Amino acid sequence: QVHITTLDQTGQLPGFDYSIVMGNEVLPNIPGKALRNFFICQFPFPVAKEVLADRWDYLEGYEKVIVYSKYAEKHYRSTLNNLGATPSPVTVVSPPVGMHPLALPPQKRPIIIGVGRFFVGGHTKRQDLMIEAFRKLVELFPTAELHLAGSLPAEAEHRAYYSDLQKKALGLPVFFHLNVPPKDLSNLYAEASLYWHLSGFGVDEAVAPHQCEHFGITVVEAMTAGCIPLVVKRGGPPAIIEEGTTGYSFESLNELVNLSVQILTEP
């Protein structure tokens, strides 16, 4: 019972009971069109004041705003408050994550995995810094491997970034898994001992909160496969882990390297 239509054609259809509108700005881009309307704000990215002025009254027609994490909620409320807009009820609904099959006992190896798109700008996943940190780590733990998996957008600047990553990794046991199928990704998670997450490294949250990870769904994916996550102390991921129990957070690359070596040398 799924019917696809354009927004323009909805005016010719019978009334709606519910509408769910998703956006990347603090205000929805259309007025509510149903008896009950919900707005999913993935993150309140910067947007021109003129755009917000055009949408100023739209939020009044929405019953509730939904965000993905406490981090997103904090910055959503802050952005709305800075605009002087009337706050709406905000609910955090974290994304669902499927369990990755885990062999018992786990067949773990000294593998570090990082998963995320290879792209520049925004909340880039900073695979360049992973390679930089791994170069130091492999001197202390020579049998370690770094596996980087993700998709690659078509634009030239992203492809240039990927090419640069390959050059940085020359001579190191760094392996790239481009556009990796789900089954192969599950196998990588199953073998990996550590998961590195560096999106937002070095970012000032007060200045550019949108450049940090908004939730961190790959962190949860890795944890379901028994990987120990090490996440930068920025954005949403620190709220996912219990420090020292289900994962670790860090501020510097040296701290990341030392924590990784410490974990890899334990039984």
C-alpha positions as CSV (number, residue, x, y, z in Angstrom):
1,Q,0.0,0.0,0.0
2,V,2.7,2.4,-1.0
3,H,1.9,5.2,-3.5
4,I,4.5,7.6,-4.8
5,T,3.4,11.1,-5.8
6,T,4.8,14.6,-6.1
7,L,4.2,17.3,-3.6
8,D,2.3,19.3,-6.1
9,Q,-0.1,16.4,-6.7
10,T,-1.0,16.0,-3.0
11,G,-3.5,18.9,-3.2
12,Q,-5.6,16.7,-5.5
13,L,-5.7,13.8,-3.0
14,P,-8.0,13.2,0.0
15,G,-6.8,14.6,3.3
16,F,-4.0,13.0,5.2
17,D,-4.1,11.7,8.8
18,Y,-0.3,12.0,9.3
19,S,2.6,13.6,7.6
20,I,6.3,13.1,8.3
21,V,8.7,15.7,6.9
22,M,12.5,15.3,7.0
23,G,14.9,18.2,6.6
24,N,18.5,19.4,7.4
25,E,17.5,22.8,8.8
26,V,15.9,24.0,12.0
27,L,12.5,24.7,10.3
28,P,10.6,22.4,7.9
29,N,10.5,23.4,4.3
30,I,6.8,23.0,3.9
31,P,3.7,23.7,6.0
32,G,2.1,20.7,7.7
33,K,-0.4,19.0,5.3
34,A,-2.1,16.5,7.6
35,L,-4.2,16.4,10.8
36,R,-1.0,15.4,12.7
37,N,2.4,16.5,11.4
38,F,5.9,15.5,12.5
39,F,9.2,17.0,11.5
40,I,12.4,15.0,11.5
41,C,15.4,17.3,11.8
42,Q,18.5,15.3,10.9
43,F,20.6,18.2,12.1
44,P,20.1,22.0,12.1
45,F,22.7,22.8,9.4
46,P,23.5,26.5,8.7
47,V,21.0,28.1,6.4
48,A,20.5,31.6,5.0
49,K,18.3,33.9,7.1
50,E,16.1,34.6,4.1
51,V,15.3,30.9,3.9
52,L,14.2,30.8,7.5
53,A,12.2,33.9,7.1
54,D,10.1,32.2,4.3
55,R,9.5,29.2,6.7
56,W,9.0,31.2,9.9
57,D,5.4,30.0,10.6
58,Y,5.7,26.5,9.3
59,L,6.7,24.9,12.6
60,E,3.5,25.9,14.2
61,G,1.7,23.3,12.2
62,Y,3.9,20.5,13.5
63,E,3.0,18.5,16.6
64,K,6.5,17.3,17.4
65,V,10.1,17.5,16.2
66,I,12.1,14.3,16.1
67,V,15.9,14.1,16.2
68,Y,18.4,11.2,16.2
69,S,20.5,11.9,19.3
70,K,20.9,14.0,22.5
71,Y,23.6,15.8,20.6
72,A,21.3,16.8,17.8
73,E,18.6,17.7,20.4
74,K,21.0,20.1,22.2
75,H,21.9,21.9,19.0
76,Y,18.4,21.9,17.7
77,R,17.1,23.6,20.8
78,S,20.1,26.0,20.8
79,T,19.5,27.0,17.2
80,L,15.8,27.6,17.8
81,N,16.5,29.6,20.9
82,N,19.0,31.8,19.0
83,L,16.3,32.6,16.4
84,G,13.9,33.5,19.2
85,A,11.4,31.0,17.8
86,T,8.8,29.2,20.0
87,P,10.2,25.8,20.8
88,S,8.2,22.7,19.9
89,P,8.2,19.4,21.8
90,V,11.4,17.5,20.8
91,T,11.8,13.7,21.0
92,V,15.0,11.7,20.5
93,V,14.5,8.6,18.4
94,S,17.9,6.9,17.7
95,P,18.2,5.0,14.4
96,P,17.6,1.3,14.5
97,V,20.6,-0.9,13.9
98,G,20.5,-4.5,12.8
99,M,22.7,-7.0,14.6
100,H,25.7,-8.3,12.7
101,P,26.3,-12.1,13.1
102,L,29.0,-12.8,15.6
103,A,30.9,-16.1,15.7
104,L,31.1,-17.7,19.2
105,P,33.8,-17.6,20.3
106,P,34.6,-14.5,18.2
107,Q,37.4,-15.0,15.7
108,K,39.0,-11.6,16.4
109,R,42.3,-10.5,14.8
110,P,44.4,-7.3,15.4
111,I,42.3,-5.5,12.9
112,I,41.1,-1.9,13.2
113,I,38.2,-0.9,11.1
114,G,36.8,2.4,10.1
115,V,33.5,2.7,8.1
116,G,32.1,5.7,6.4
117,R,31.9,7.5,3.1
118,F,35.1,8.8,1.5
119,F,34.3,12.5,1.2
120,V,35.5,16.0,2.1
121,G,33.6,18.8,3.8
122,G,30.8,18.6,6.4
123,H,31.2,15.9,8.9
124,T,34.0,14.1,6.9
125,K,35.0,10.8,8.4
126,R,38.7,11.8,8.6
127,Q,40.2,8.6,7.2
128,D,43.4,10.7,6.6
129,L,43.9,11.0,10.3
130,M,43.2,7.3,10.8
131,I,46.1,6.6,8.5
132,E,48.3,9.1,10.3
133,A,47.5,7.5,13.7
134,F,47.9,4.0,12.3
135,R,51.4,4.8,11.0
136,K,52.4,5.4,14.6
137,L,50.5,2.4,15.9
138,V,52.0,-0.1,13.5
139,E,55.5,0.8,14.9
140,L,54.3,-0.4,18.3
141,F,52.1,-3.3,17.2
142,P,53.5,-4.5,13.8
143,T,50.8,-7.2,13.2
144,A,48.0,-4.7,13.2
145,E,46.0,-3.9,10.1
146,L,43.7,-1.0,9.2
147,H,40.7,-1.6,7.0
148,L,38.7,1.4,5.7
149,A,35.3,0.7,4.1
150,G,32.8,3.0,2.5
151,S,31.3,4.4,-0.6
152,L,32.8,7.1,-2.8
153,P,30.7,9.9,-4.2
154,A,31.2,10.8,-7.9
155,E,32.4,14.4,-7.5
156,A,36.1,15.1,-8.4
157,E,37.0,16.5,-5.0
158,H,36.0,13.3,-3.2
159,R,37.8,11.1,-5.7
160,A,40.9,13.2,-5.3
161,Y,40.6,12.8,-1.5
162,Y,40.4,9.0,-2.0
163,S,43.4,9.0,-4.2
164,D,45.4,11.0,-1.6
165,L,44.4,8.5,1.1
166,Q,45.8,5.6,-1.1
167,K,49.1,7.5,-1.4
168,K,49.3,8.2,2.4
169,A,48.8,4.5,3.0
170,L,51.6,3.3,0.7
171,G,53.9,0.8,2.6
172,L,51.4,0.3,5.4
173,P,49.1,-2.6,6.0
174,V,46.1,-0.5,5.2
175,F,43.3,-2.0,3.1
176,F,40.5,-0.1,1.3
177,H,37.1,-1.7,0.7
178,L,35.2,0.6,-1.7
179,N,31.4,0.2,-2.0
180,V,31.7,-3.0,0.1
181,P,28.7,-5.3,-0.1
182,P,26.8,-5.8,3.3
183,K,28.0,-9.4,3.6
184,D,31.6,-8.5,3.2
185,L,31.2,-5.6,5.7
186,S,29.7,-8.1,8.2
187,N,32.8,-10.3,7.8
188,L,35.1,-7.3,8.4
189,Y,33.2,-6.3,11.5
190,A,33.4,-10.0,12.7
191,E,37.2,-10.1,12.4
192,A,38.0,-6.6,13.6
193,S,38.9,-6.0,17.3
194,L,38.7,-2.2,17.3
195,Y,36.5,0.4,15.6
196,W,37.9,3.9,15.1
197,H,35.6,6.9,14.7
198,L,37.2,10.3,14.1
199,S,34.5,12.4,12.5
200,G,34.6,15.9,14.2
201,F,38.3,15.6,15.3
202,G,39.6,19.1,16.0
203,V,36.3,20.7,15.4
204,D,35.1,23.5,17.8
205,E,31.5,22.3,18.6
206,A,30.5,25.8,19.6
207,V,31.5,27.2,16.1
208,A,30.7,24.3,13.8
209,P,28.6,21.6,15.5
210,H,27.3,20.3,12.1
211,Q,30.9,19.1,11.3
212,C,30.7,16.5,14.1
213,E,29.0,13.2,13.9
214,H,25.3,13.6,14.7
215,F,24.7,10.1,16.0
216,G,27.2,7.5,14.9
217,I,25.2,4.5,13.5
218,T,28.4,2.7,12.4
219,V,29.7,2.8,16.0
220,V,26.6,0.8,17.0
221,E,27.0,-1.6,14.0
222,A,30.6,-2.3,15.0
223,M,29.6,-2.9,18.7
224,T,27.0,-5.5,17.6
225,A,29.8,-7.5,16.1
226,G,32.0,-7.3,19.2
227,C,34.3,-4.5,18.1
228,I,35.6,-2.2,20.8
229,P,34.9,1.4,19.7
230,L,37.3,4.3,20.2
231,V,35.5,7.6,19.4
232,V,36.7,11.2,19.4
233,K,35.1,13.3,22.2
234,R,32.9,15.2,19.8
235,G,29.3,14.9,18.6
236,G,27.0,12.0,19.2
237,P,29.3,8.9,19.6
238,P,30.5,9.6,23.2
239,A,26.9,9.2,24.3
240,I,26.7,5.7,22.7
241,I,29.5,4.2,24.7
242,E,30.1,3.7,28.4
243,E,33.6,4.9,29.0
244,G,36.0,2.1,29.9
245,T,33.2,-0.5,29.8
246,T,31.9,-0.7,26.2
247,G,34.3,1.7,24.6
248,Y,36.7,4.6,24.9
249,S,36.8,8.3,23.9
250,F,39.9,10.3,23.1
251,E,41.1,13.9,22.4
252,S,44.4,13.4,20.6
253,L,45.8,11.0,18.0
254,N,48.5,9.9,20.5
255,E,45.8,9.0,23.0
256,L,44.0,7.0,20.3
257,V,47.2,5.1,19.5
258,N,48.1,4.4,23.1
259,L,44.6,3.2,23.9
260,S,44.6,1.0,20.9
261,V,47.9,-0.6,21.7
262,Q,46.8,-1.2,25.3
263,I,43.6,-3.0,24.2
264,L,45.3,-5.0,21.4
265,T,47.9,-6.3,23.9
266,E,45.3,-7.6,26.3
267,P,43.8,-11.1,26.1
